[in-house]
Amino acid sequence: MEGVKVLPRNYYCLKPSSSSSSSINRIGIGIGRIGNGGRRKKHQHQHHHHHNHHHHHHVPKTLNNNFLSNCTFDSSSIFPYWHTSGARNTWTTSSALSQPITQQQGMEQPFDVSGDSIRSRFLHFYANRGHKILPSASLVPHDPTVLLTIAGMLQFKPIFLGQLPTQVPRATTAQRCIRTNDIDNVGRTARHHTLFEMLGNFSFGDYFKKDAIKWAWELSTLEFRLPVDRLFVSIYEDDDESFQIWHNEVGVPAERIKRMGEEDNFWTSGVTGPCGPCSEIYYDFHPERGLVDVDLGDDSRFIEFYNLVFMQYNKKDDGSLEPLKQKNIDTGLGLERMAQILQKVPNNYETDLIYPIIEKAAELAGISYVLSDDTTKLNLKVIGDHIRAIVFLISDGVVPSNIGRGYVVRRLIRRAVRIGRLLGVKRDVRGNHEGTFLPNIAEKAIELSSNIDPDVKTRSARILEEVKREELRFVQTLERGEKLLEQMLEDAKSSANEENGAVACLSGKDAFLLYDTYGFPVEITTEVATERGVTIDMKGFDIEMENQRRQSQAAHNVVKLEVEDGSNLSQNVPDTEFVGYDTLNARAVVESLLVNGKLVLQVSEGNDVEILLNRTPFYAESGGQVADHGYLSVAEAENKQIAVVEIKDVRKSLGNKFIHKGTIRKGVLEIGAQVEATVDSKLRQRAKVHHTATHLLQAALKEVIGDETSQAGSLVAFDRLRFDFNFHRPLTDSELEKIEGLINKWIGDATLLETKVMSLVDAKSAGAIAMFGEKYGEEVRVVEVPGVSMELCGGTHVNSTSEIRAFKIISEEGIASGIRRIEAVAGEAYIEYINPRDSYLKELCSSLKVKAEDVTSRVENLLEELRSAKTEVSALRAKVAVSKASVIANKAFEVGTSKTIRVLVESMDDTDADALKSAAEHVIDTLGDPAAVFLGSCPGKGKVSLVAAFSPSVVELGVQAGKFIGPIAKVCGGGGGGRSNFAQAGGRKPEKLSEALEKARVDLVTILSEKAS
C-alpha cells in the first residue's frame, strides 16, 4: 500500500505519501457512533455496507474550488483555521509550521499507529496539557444502577453529581467498557463490540468548550495527523457558541459543520440531571462524494470517532434547563475506531487490537480469515470480540453464573463455543486444556493485554481455568441438546405422519429453545433437520428471537446522573473526620439531622434519626466490615435537655460523610448540639478480631491451595466472618485442617501488626493485595502482618495476632459456579461457638458411658446395630406378610372365558411398602400364570402403599402394571409407576384405600374380561 510500510500484523507504522496532495491516506469503513452505538443515541442508522476500502483515496487538492490549494500559515494560532480576506480563503496554522499543510511537515518520520501507541499518545497528549492520567476503573462498577462499566465517565459520576469533591481539575483515562445490549450486531457492522476502550479527557469545573474543542482538533489533525479534508464536525442545532469556536477560532469551514437535533447532539443522563449539547468529529472515507447533501448518518461514508459532551445544564422535573454552577467536560474517543482509521483496515476487527485473536481462532479451525466468505469472517469476528470481553470480565472478578454479570460472561462463552463448533475449531491438541479450545484463544487475548491492564497476565491461570471449566460444562449441555433435537425431529415426523403426508416441520419455539437454552445455532439445527427431511419454522424462530432481543434492549444500559436533594447536603456539610483508629470516644458537633430523608432542626425521644457529625469514632460499614454500635449523649448544660441516642448502623454517603443511624432513647437532639460519641468497645474488638482473621485466612488459602485463588467477597461481623473466594472445587478436610493450623500458629506467634499510609503505586509495588470491591484513592492504608499478609485495607484491626486467641472454620461450601465460601469464628465468637458444643459432647459421653475420644466409634457401633435390627425387623415383616398372603391367596377369583385369569385384590392392613412388595411377589408365584395381583395397605399415619403384580401372560394381553397403578393411586392422593409386570405407588389419604381397591377390582375385571374373552 502506498505510504504504508509493511510490518508484522501487530505493529503498524505510517509513512508519508509521495503525493503532494496528501501526506496520509485514510482508508476504511465507518458506521455509527462512539463505543457501541453512541453515548446517548436512541437509534442507529443500520447501513451495513461492506465495501472494500483497501484502495487509495488521495486527498483532493481543492474543496469548494479553492480549499487546500490556497493554504498559507499564520503564527496567531496553533490550529489550522479558515481565514477570510476579501474573496480569498486561506488556512493558517501555528508558527511551528512554515510550510503549507499539504506538505505535512514532520511526516518524514514513521508514525506508529498501533493500538497501544494510539492509547499512549492520547493519554500523554492530555497529560502534557495538565490532565492527570488515571487508571481504568474495573468492569464491575461501584454504581448500583448499572450492571457493568458502560462508559468512560462512570467512575466520575459522583464528582459530576457533586457527591464527591474534585480530586483533580482535569483527568484523562483509557477506560475498558462492556455493552451487550446490541450483541447481535457484533461482527455484522464495522464497529460494534461487547468490550471496547474509551479514551477520554475530563474537566471538573476547569476548562470548557473552547479548550475542549481546540484540543480535540489538535489531537486529531496534528497528533494523529488526520487530513483536514477528511473531517466533519457536528454540533447541537442551537449551540451557536460551539459553531463560533469551530468556525472562527479553529477555522473549520461552515459547510463542514453540521447542526443536528436533540436526538443526535444533546446528551442527557436521564429524565432529570446534568445534561448539555454535544459536538462530534467524523472521519470521511469518501471525500470524493463532495459536500452536497452530506449526511453524517451515512455509515458507509462516515465514522464518528470523537464525542465532546458539554455538561452545562441541570434538567429539572418540569423539563426546564438551569445552568450548572460547575460546568464539566466529558469526552470519548473510541480507540478501536481510531485504530481502524489509522491502520487503514475495513473494520475495527482487523486492527491489531483484535485481529491476532481472530488469526488464532482461524488457525485452530484450519482456515484463512482473508480467504473466508463473509459468514465465516463474521463468525471469526464474534469469537475475537467475545474472547476479549470474557478475559477482562473474569480478570475483574466476574465468574460465569445464571444471574447478573455472571450471566453476561456465561452467554459470551457459550456463544463463542457454539460458533467455534460451527467453524470446526479443533479442540486442544497439546493436551493441556483437556479437550477445550477457548483457553488457547484466550491465551492470545491475555498476551495482548499488557498495556490495557497488566493485572490480566498475573491472573491468567485463574482466567484460563474458568474458561476451560465453563466450556466443558457447556459442551455437556450441548450434548444433551443434541439428544433433545433428535427427539424433537422424531416428534415432528410422527406428527406429520398422523396428518396424512404433511411435511414434517420443527416449530420455531423448539428451534429457539435449542438455540437459547442449549446453545444450538439455528444453522446447525437446520442442517441436522434437513438431513432428516424436516423443515424449520423460521418465521416462528425469528419471532422468538425478536421477543428476546426486545427484552434485552429494554435492559438498563444508561448511566443515570440525577441531582438529588443530597447534593445540597453535600455542599453544606463538610466531610466527617474519622478518629476511630485511635480512640473509641470523641466529642463532636451535630452538623445535620435527617428524618425519613428530610432535613430537620431537632428530633425527640422515640424517633429514628440519621445524624451527621463533624468528627466520629464510629466505623462506617465498608470493606465487608459491619459498622460500629454505640451511643451519642448530650450532657445537661445551658438549660438543654439531656439526650441519649443509640447508634445501630453507620454508613458513608455523599463521599466521606458518615451517617449515623439510630434511635433517640431519651430527650431531644438538636442541630449544633455537642455530643459525646462512644463506640461499644466489646463489639469493636469482635470486629477487629474477625477482620484481622480474615486477612490471615486469605494468606492461608493462598499458601494451601495456591496463589491463584482470590477474594470474591467478605463479611466481617461481630459473631462470625465470611470469606468468598474463587476456586473450582470443594476443599478437602485435610486442606481445611492445614488452613486452620496455619492461622492458629500465626495467632500464637503474637505478631505485631503494622499500619502505614502510602501511595497506591508504592503499595502495589510492595506486594499489597487489594480487597475485593473496594475503590482506592492515590493514598492508601496498608495493613501488614509481617511475614504473613499485606493488604490495602481501611478496616479496624487488632494490635497483635495474639488478641485473636483462636480461629475455627464452621463451614465450607460452594455458593456459585467457581466460588467457594468459608465461614469461621475467632476470639470471643470462638468461645461462644465452642462452649455449647463442649456441653453437648459431655452429655453424649455421659449417655453413652464412654470417653470423648470413643464417642465416634460408639455411635458407629450403635448405628450398625440399628441397621442390623432394621434388617431383621424388615425380614420378619416380610415373613408375616408372606404368611398373610398365603392365606388371602385363597380369595383369588377367576376372570375370562377363552383364557381363565386368577385375580386377587386385597388390603393388607398396616403392612409396610417393602413387606407389601414381598407379599405380592409371593402371591403371583403362588397363583401361577396367568394371574393379576393388586394389594394395598396403610403403613402409617397419612400413608398409603399400593402394589400391582401381573404375570407374563397378562402383560402379553397388553395390560401393564406401571400404567394401571397410576389412576388407582390418584384416588388415594398419590402416584407411582414401574415396569409392565410390577409397579408400586403411594398415597396420602388412607381413608380412600377401600375406594381405591374397589376401583382396582372393577377395572381389572373389566379389562381382563375384554382381553381374555
C-alpha positions, -999 to 999 in steps of 0.1 A, spaced: 0 0 0 13 34 -9 25 53 21 24 23 44 55 3 55 45 -34 57 54 -47 92 42 -76 113 4 -75 118 7 -65 154 27 -33 146 15 -5 124 37 23 111 26 50 87 49 69 63 41 99 41 28 95 6 48 109 -22 17 126 -35 18 164 -29 -20 164 -25 -19 144 7 7 130 30 -15 104 46 -43 83 32 -70 70 54 -90 40 42 -118 21 60 -154 17 65 -173 37 91 -206 30 109 -222 50 136 -212 63 170 -185 62 196 -185 29 216 -214 6 207 -240 29 192 -230 62 208 -230 78 242 -267 86 242 -283 78 208 -318 63 208 -315 48 174 -289 38 149 -285 41 112 -280 5 102 -264 8 68 -244 -25 65 -223 -16 35 -194 -40 33 -172 -21 9 -136 -30 3 -117 2 12 -82 -11 6 -78 10 -25 -64 45 -20 -83 78 -19 -59 107 -23 -70 139 -7 -83 163 -34 -64 195 -39 -95 216 -36 -126 218 -16 -152 243 -29 -127 250 -57 -101 267 -36 -96 250 -3 -62 233 3 -47 249 -28 -49 283 -11 -31 274 22 -10 299 40 3 299 76 0 324 104 15 325 138 -16 336 156 -29 301 162 -16 266 168 -46 253 148 -52 253 111 -82 275 106 -102 291 79 -94 328 74 -114 352 52 -95 381 35 -116 396 8 -126 370 -17 -96 348 -8 -100 319 17 -68 306 34 -59 281 60 -35 292 87 -17 273 114 9 278 141 43 293 136 58 259 143 48 250 108 63 271 80 51 251 50 16 246 35 -4 220 54 -4 198 22 32 192 29 25 179 65 59 188 79 72 163 104 57 134 85 90 121 73 94 101 105 75 68 107 42 72 126 34 43 149 -3 37 146 -6 6 167 -35 4 191 -10 7 221 6 37 205 -28 54 199 -38 49 236 -4 61 249 -3 92 225 -39 102 236 -31 100 273 2 118 271 -13 145 248 -37 154 276 -11 148 303 10 175 286 -20 198 290 -24 194 327 -45 163 329 -39 136 355 -36 102 339 -59 79 360 -62 41 356 -92 24 341 -119 15 366 -129 -21 369 -156 -35 346 -176 -42 379 -188 -7 388 -195 7 423 -226 23 408 -256 1 417 -277 15 389 -256 -3 362 -246 -39 358 -212 -33 342 -190 -3 333 -206 10 301 -189 44 297 -157 62 304 -173 88 326 -189 62 350 -161 64 376 -166 102 377 -203 101 382 -202 111 419 -180 141 410 -203 152 383 -232 150 408 -213 169 434 -214 139 458 -176 137 459 -151 166 460 -130 171 429 -97 154 434 -81 168 403 -94 196 380 -85 176 348 -82 139 342 -76 115 312 -83 78 311 -84 48 288 -115 30 302 -124 -6 295 -162 -7 288 -187 -35 282 -220 -33 264 -242 -62 254 -275 -46 245 -268 -50 208 -247 -82 209 -263 -95 177 -246 -66 158 -212 -78 168 -192 -87 137 -220 -76 114 -211 -39 115 -176 -24 113 -176 -11 149 -200 -29 173 -182 -46 202 -190 -60 236 -157 -48 251 -142 -16 238 -118 11 251 -130 46 255 -102 72 256 -115 103 275 -105 137 287 -125 153 316 -127 187 331 -144 191 365 -153 228 366 -120 238 350 -118 243 312 -148 242 290 -159 243 253 -131 264 238 -102 243 251 -121 210 247 -128 218 210 -93 232 202 -75 203 219 -98 177 201 -89 193 168 -52 195 176 -52 158 187 -69 147 155 -51 168 130 -16 172 145 -11 143 169 -29 117 148 -23 136 115 -58 131 101 -61 152 69 -84 182 75 -103 175 42 -114 141 57 -130 157 89 -165 169 95 -180 183 128 -215 180 142 -230 204 168 -263 208 185 -287 228 164 -289 257 190 -253 257 201 -241 289 184 -212 291 209 -197 258 196 -202 269 160 -183 301 167 -154 282 182 -152 256 155 -156 281 126 -140 313 138 -113 301 161 -104 266 149 -113 275 113 -135 247 102 -154 257 71 -192 263 77 -201 236 52 -182 211 73 -201 219 104 -235 202 106 -262 213 130 -281 183 144 -312 179 166 -316 169 202 -319 132 192 -283 132 179 -265 160 197 -279 167 231 -267 145 259 -289 137 288 -283 113 317 -319 106 324 -353 123 328 -336 149 351 -300 157 360 -269 170 343 -271 174 305 -258 195 277 -250 198 240 -226 176 222 -201 181 194 -187 152 174 -158 147 149 -164 124 120 -139 109 96 -149 108 59 -139 76 40 -152 90 7 -144 127 3 -148 123 -35 -185 123 -29 -183 160 -23 -200 184 1 -235 185 -14 -263 168 7 -238 154 32 -254 130 57 -232 123 87 -255 93 95 -244 76 63 -224 47 79 -209 37 45 -191 71 43 -186 84 78 -175 72 112 -178 93 144 -147 88 164 -147 116 190 -176 129 211 -174 160 232 -201 165 258 -205 199 273 -222 193 306 -236 228 313 -272 224 324 -293 207 350 -326 194 337 -354 200 362 -385 180 368 -406 203 347 -382 199 318 -366 233 321 -328 238 320 -308 257 345 -271 264 342 -249 242 364 -227 260 389 -198 238 378 -196 231 341 -179 199 331 -164 183 301 -169 146 293 -154 132 261 -149 99 245 -127 88 216 -132 52 205 -98 35 204 -109 7 181 -123 33 157 -92 55 156 -71 23 151 -94 14 121 -88 48 106 -51 50 111 -43 14 102 -64 16 70 -85 -15 76 -121 -20 66 -134 -26 102 -124 -24 139 -119 -62 140 -89 -61 116 -69 -38 138 -40 -50 158 -63 -48 189 -84 -78 178 -70 -94 146 -43 -115 163 -72 -132 183 -91 -138 151 -60 -153 135 -56 -177 164 -92 -189 161 -88 -193 123 -56 -213 129 -74 -237 152 -102 -240 127 -77 -247 99 -89 -218 77 -77 -185 65 -96 -153 75 -85 -135 44 -98 -163 21 -130 -169 40 -165 -160 29 -185 -133 47 -203 -157 70 -171 -173 82 -154 -139 87 -185 -128 107 -181 -159 130 -144 -153 135 -150 -117 144 -176 -127 170 -150 -151 186 -123 -124 185 -147 -99 202 -161 -122 228 -128 -137 239 -115 -102 247 -146 -94 268 -145 -128 286 -109 -124 296 -113 -89 311 -146 -97 328 -131 -128 345 -100 -109 354 -121 -83 371 -138 -109 393 -169 -119 373 -174 -157 371 -200 -175 349 -234 -179 365 -271 -177 356 -277 -142 371 -264 -107 366 -228 -101 355 -221 -139 357 -248 -145 330 -231 -120 307 -199 -140 309 -217 -173 306 -236 -161 275 -204 -148 258 -185 -181 265 -214 -202 252 -218 -180 220 -180 -184 214 -181 -222 220 -211 -228 197 -197 -206 169 -163 -223 173 -180 -257 168 -198 -243 138 -165 -233 123 -149 -266 131 -124 -252 155 -103 -280 168 -100 -288 204 -67 -285 222 -42 -308 206 -14 -302 231 -34 -319 259 -31 -291 284 -66 -278 283 -85 -311 285 -101 -311 251 -112 -274 250 -103 -247 225 -114 -214 241 -84 -213 265 -60 -214 236 -76 -184 220 -79 -167 254 -41 -170 258 -37 -147 228 -61 -121 243 -41 -123 276 -9 -118 256 -23 -86 241 -35 -72 274 -2 -59 289 -8 -22 280 -45 -23 288 -44 -39 322 -11 -55 335 -31 -75 362 -46 -97 335 -14 -116 330 -9 -122 367 -44 -137 368 -40 -157 336 -41 -191 353 -74 -184 370 -89 -169 338 -79 -199 317 -91 -224 343 -125 -206 345 -129 -205 307 -119 -242 304 -144 -253 331 -173 -233 316 -165 -246 281 -165 -282 293 -198 -276 312 -214 -261 281 -202 -290 259 -221 -313 282 -252 -291 278 -248 -292 240 -247 -330 240 -279 -330 260 -293 -306 234 -283 -330 206 -304 -357 222 -333 -333 226 -331 -323 189 -333 -359 179 -364 -364 199 -379 -332 185 -373 -343 150 -389 -377 156 -419 -360 172 -422 -337 142 -421 -366 117 -446 -385 138 -470 -355 138 -466 -352 100 -474 -389 95 -506 -386 116 -517 -357 93 -516 -379 63 -484 -369 44 -480 -334 58 -444 -320 56 -426 -326 89 -418 -292 105 -399 -283 136 -416 -254 154 -399 -220 158 -404 -223 195 -385 -256 196 -357 -242 174 -354 -212 197 -353 -234 228 -324 -253 213 -307 -220 204 -313 -202 237 -311 -230 263 -287 -255 247 -266 -231 226 -275 -247 192 -270 -223 163 -301 -224 142 -278 -232 113 -268 -265 129 -304 -272 138 -314 -265 101 -286 -287 88 -295 -317 110 -332 -313 103 -327 -312 66 -308 -345 68 -338 -360 85 -362 -345 60 -377 -320 84 -382 -282 77 -380 -255 103 -405 -227 110 -380 -199 106 -407 -173 109 -417 -186 143 -380 -187 153 -375 -151 142 -405 -140 163 -390 -157 194 -356 -141 187 -372 -107 183 -391 -111 216 -358 -119 234 -340 -90 217 -367 -66 227 -364 -77 263 -326 -74 261 -327 -40 246 -351 -29 274 -323 -37 300 -309 -7 317 -278 4 298 -276 41 306 -256 59 332 -280 80 353 -269 113 367 -297 127 387 -292 156 410 -308 147 443 -316 166 475 -284 152 489 -264 174 466 -273 204 488 -263 184 518 -230 177 500 -223 214 496 -234 224 531 -219 197 553 -181 191 553 -167 156 553 -166 137 586 -133 134 603 -128 97 613 -108 93 646 -118 57 653 -84 42 645 -70 59 677 -100 63 700 -134 49 708 -147 82 724 -148 116 709 -166 149 713 -184 160 682 -209 186 669 -242 176 652 -240 191 617 -273 177 603 -303 157 613 -325 138 589 -358 120 595 -371 100 565 -345 116 543 -357 152 551 -335 177 569 -349 187 604 -338 210 632 -344 187 661 -356 151 669 -374 140 700 -375 107 720 -387 76 703 -379 87 668 -354 71 643 -329 96 630 -298 99 608 -271 121 622 -241 138 606 -213 148 629 -182 168 622 -160 140 636 -166 105 648 -150 74 663 -177 52 647 -165 29 619 -189 31 589 -197 -1 571 -172 -7 543 -147 -32 531 -170 -60 543 -168 -49 579 -200 -40 597 -205 -6 613 -198 1 650 -226 3 675 -227 26 705 -242 58 719 -243 96 714 -250 115 746 -256 152 753 -248 165 788 -271 189 806 -259 225 800 -275 259 794 -310 245 801 -307 220 773 -322 186 779 -301 155 783 -303 134 752 -292 98 745 -291 83 710 -285 45 704 -265 40 672 -271 8 654 -256 15 619 -232 39 603 -229 44 565 -208 65 543 -227 87 518 -220 116 495 -183 109 496 -168 108 531 -198 119 551 -207 94 579 -244 90 585 -251 76 620 -284 58 621 -301 54 654 -330 60 678 -335 88 703 -338 69 736 -340 100 758 -346 137 754 -343 159 723 -314 162 699 -308 194 680 -285 206 652 -254 223 667 -255 202 699 -222 189 713 -223 152 718 -201 126 734 -197 98 708 -189 64 724 -183 32 705 -193 -2 720 -157 -14 728 -167 -51 731 -183 -52 697 -155 -32 681 -130 -58 695 -150 -86 679 -150 -68 646 -112 -62 648 -105 -98 656 -126 -111 627 -111 -86 603 -75 -95 610 -85 -132 610 -100 -126 575 -65 -114 563 -49 -144 579 -75 -167 562 -67 -152 527 -30 -157 533 -35 -193 545 -57 -201 515 -30 -188 491 -4 -210 509 -25 -241 510 -44 -241 476 -23 -217 456 -17 -180 448 -43 -180 420 -72 -180 444 -86 -145 450 -112 -129 472 -147 -126 458 -164 -110 487 -163 -109 525 -183 -101 557 -167 -91 589 -194 -93 616 -194 -93 654 -204 -130 656 -185 -145 626 -165 -139 595 -174 -149 560 -149 -152 531 -158 -159 495 -130 -169 471 -125 -181 435 -118 -219 434 -132 -247 413 -137 -275 438 -146 -281 474 -117 -280 499 -107 -314 514 -108 -320 552 -70 -321 551 -68 -287 534 -92 -272 559 -71 -286 588 -39 -271 573 -56 -237 569 -68 -238 605 -34 -249 617 -16 -222 599 -39 -194 612 -37 -206 648 1 -208 645 2 -172 633 -21 -162 662 2 -179 686 32 -161 672 18 -129 687 30 -108 657 25 -71 659 6 -56 630 20 -26 611 -2 0 595 11 26 570 -3 52 547 14 53 513 8 59 476 -13 33 458 17 27 434 41 21 462 16 -2 480 11 -24 449 49 -24 443 54 -36 478 30 -65 471 -1 -53 489 -33 -72 480 -63 -51 471 -96 -62 488 -124 -72 466 -149 -45 456 -130 -16 472 -122 17 454 -89 33 463 -76 68 460 -40 78 454 -32 75 491 -40 41 507 -38 25 541 -18 -7 542 -23 -33 569 6 -58 573 10 -89 594 48 -91 588 59 -122 571 22 -133 566 0 -108 549 -1 -73 534 -34 -58 522 -48 -24 513 -75 -20 539 -94 8 557 -108 -15 583 -101 -18 620 -76 -45 632 -60 -59 664 -26 -47 675 -12 -82 678 -24 -115 663 -25 -129 699 -56 -108 705 -75 -132 681 -70 -160 707 -83 -188 684 -97 -195 650 -122 -222 639 -138 -229 604 -175 -235 608 -183 -244 572 -170 -245 536 -194 -246 507 -200 -236 471 -223 -206 465 -219 -202 428 -200 -216 399 -163 -213 407 -169 -195 440 -165 -211 475 -174 -197 509 -158 -202 542 -175 -192 575 -154 -190 606 -153 -177 642 -125 -162 662 -119 -146 696 -150 -142 718 -172 -157 690 -150 -188 690 -156 -193 727 -194 -188 722 -192 -214 694 -171 -240 713 -187 -239 748 -222 -252 739 -207 -279 717 -185 -289 745 -216 -293 767 -233 -313 741 -203 -337 739 -202 -341 777 -239 -350 777 -233 -375 749 -203 -391 768 -225 -394 799 -254 -410 780 -231 -434 761 -209 -440 791 -177 -435 770 -148 -411 769 -149 -382 743 -124 -399 720 -145 -430 719 -178 -413 710 -174 -417 672 -167 -455 674 -195 -460 699 -220 -441 677 -209 -461 646 -214 -494 665 -249 -482 676 -257 -473 640 -246 -507 628 -267 -524 655 -297 -503 644 -292 -511 608 -290 -549 616 -321 -546 638 -340 -528 610 -329 -555 586 -342 -582 609 -375 -564 615 -379 -559 578 -373 -596 572 -397 -606 599 -424 -583 585 -418 -598 551 -423 -633 565 -455 -622 583 -467 -605 551 -460 -636 530 -478 -657 556 -508 -634 554 -506 -636 516 -507 -674 516 -540 -671 534 -555 -644 513 -544 -662 481 -574 -684 486 -596 -653 479 -585 -651 443 -613 -652 417 -613 -661 380 -619 -638 351 -622 -646 313 -638 -672 291 -612 -682 264 -584 -678 290 -590 -680 327 -571 -654 347 -568 -656 385 -573 -622 401 -566 -610 437 -574 -575 450 -570 -572 488 -560 -550 517 -531 -560 540 -538 -536 569 -506 -518 581 -480 -538 561 -451 -515 551 -441 -510 515 -412 -535 514 -433 -562 530 -462 -555 507 -439 -560 477 -427 -593 491 -463 -604 496 -473 -595 461 -443 -614 447 -453 -645 468 -489 -644 457 -482 -640 420 -459 -670 422 -485 -690 442 -513 -683 418 -492 -691 387 -496 -678 352 -519 -661 342 -526 -640 372 -530 -604 383 -525 -592 419 -532 -558 434 -526 -552 471 -529 -521 494 -520 -511 529 -518 -482 554 -483 -485 569 -486 -452 589 -505 -420 595 -512 -403 563 -496 -431 542 -509 -455 516 -489 -482 499 -500 -499 467 -485 -527 446 -495 -543 413 -480 -576 400 -490 -591 366 -478 -625 352 -463 -627 317 -495 -638 300 -514 -609 314 -487 -585 302 -489 -601 267 -525 -592 266 -514 -555 268 -522 -549 304 -492 -531 321 -488 -528 358 -470 -494 356 -498 -478 336 -526 -495 356 -515 -484 390 -513 -447 383 -551 -439 382 -557 -461 412 -530 -442 432 -547 -408 424 -578 -419 443 -556 -420 474 -540 -386 466 -507 -401 453 -490 -415 423 -465 -440 411 -454 -464 384 -430 -491 374 -424 -519 350 -450 -537 329 -451 -567 352 -446 -550 386 -453 -515 399 -455 -496 432 -473 -464 443 -480 -444 473 -507 -420 486 -516 -396 514 -552 -405 520 -556 -438 540 -594 -432 542 -596 -436 504 -578 -470 504 -611 -491 502 -624 -469 474 -590 -473 455 -591 -511 459 -627 -513 447 -617 -493 416 -587 -516 410 -611 -547 413 -636 -532 389 -610 -520 364 -591 -553 364 -623 -574 358 -634 -551 330 -601 -550 312 -592 -587 316 -628 -599 307 -625 -580 275 -589 -591 267 -595 -628 277 -629 -634 261 
